[in-house]
Amino acid sequence: MTRRGYVAGSRRRSVATTPFRDAALADSPEVLLLFNETSGTTIADEKAAHPSTYVNGPTLGVAGLNGAVAATFDRAQSQRGLLDTLGSLGANLGTSSWEAVFKTANTANQGALFATLNTGATTGVQLLLNANASGSYLAGSTQFFIRGQSSETIQATITTNIYDGLFHHLVVVVDSATTVAIYVDGVAQTVTYATQTAQATFSNFEFPLTVAARNNRATIDLFAAVTLDAFAAYPTRLTAARVTAHYASL
């Protein structure tokens, strides 16, 4: 089975028979994007629930993982994907899981793989690339951040090398009120914390979630230089066995 480091071809993924698509849909994601498009501005949601849009012309139809098609986002052009507000996923943030298949070789700039933050110090989520636990630029450090309705936060960081220009499978599971589990290529990573305030309540997201950028209370910033092959968000906690199964399906 070919995974990490695979030099992908240009064959488009057959959506109806993709093992990864089937594995992800079996766990009832709120949204599943496969970035199969070769033209246009619409990003198909495999759940057909959340309209999503390419903004500022990312490069579509590029070589993805194992013959799939992917989309490349140029940070200098402020390119990103814009989802809708994902319904009640914000209110379920305390039990959520986040998944992406992507590659980047950029360690020169801080960016967001995905993010949305509500108004004020309330519900929010972000996955920052090249950022340390305080959110400041630090090459090669990756931080997952969530915030509850009363400003309680978890800041969880890994330093695993995902900046080598190869495709990686990344999953973050909010597995308790104070901890998260982070997997890279099916393997649980060592997580360090800056804050671990117990999460209490969350509210629905107020603003659309972005990929390859951050939606910071309706201001879009932290654009990322990244190629995305898949993105999914779940209102439930993926088990380690399911994370392994998703990775094995790639």
PEFEN-V482854 format. One record per backbone hydrogen bond with DSSP energy under -0.5 kcal/mol. NH is the residue of the N-H (numbers start at 1). CO is the residue of the C=O. If there is no record, write none. Layout:
((NH CO) (NH CO))
This chain:
((3 1) (6 3) (8 6) (15 13) (17 14) (18 14) (18 15) (20 249) (22 18) (23 19) (24 20) (25 21) (26 22) (27 24) (28 25) (30 233) (31 233) (33 231) (34 44) (43 52) (44 42) (46 32) (46 44) (48 45) (51 49) (52 43) (53 82) (54 41) (55 80) (59 72) (60 58) (61 37) (61 70) (62 70) (64 68) (67 64) (68 65) (70 62) (71 228) (72 59) (73 226) (75 73) (77 74) (78 75) (79 74) (80 55) (81 211) (82 53) (83 81) (83 209) (89 86) (90 87) (92 88) (92 89) (93 90) (95 92) (96 93) (97 234) (98 172) (99 232) (100 170) (101 230) (102 168) (103 227) (107 105) (111 129) (112 222) (113 127) (114 127) (115 210) (116 125) (117 215) (118 123) (122 120) (124 147) (125 116) (126 145) (127 114) (128 126) (128 143) (129 111) (130 141) (131 141) (132 136) (135 132) (138 130) (141 138) (142 158) (143 128) (144 156) (145 126) (146 154) (147 124) (148 152) (149 201) (151 148) (154 146) (155 195) (156 144) (156 154) (157 192) (158 142) (162 160) (165 104) (168 102) (170 100) (170 168) (171 183) (172 98) (173 181) (174 96) (175 173) (175 179) (176 179) (181 173) (183 171) (184 187) (185 169) (187 184) (189 182) (192 157) (194 155) (195 155) (197 153) (199 177) (205 87) (209 84) (210 115) (211 81) (212 113) (214 221) (215 115) (216 214) (216 219) (217 117) (217 215) (219 216) (220 218) (221 214) (221 219) (224 212) (226 73) (226 224) (227 103) (228 71) (228 226) (229 101) (230 101) (231 33) (232 99) (233 31) (234 97) (235 28) (238 236) (243 239) (244 240) (245 241) (246 242) (247 243) (248 244) (249 245) (250 247))
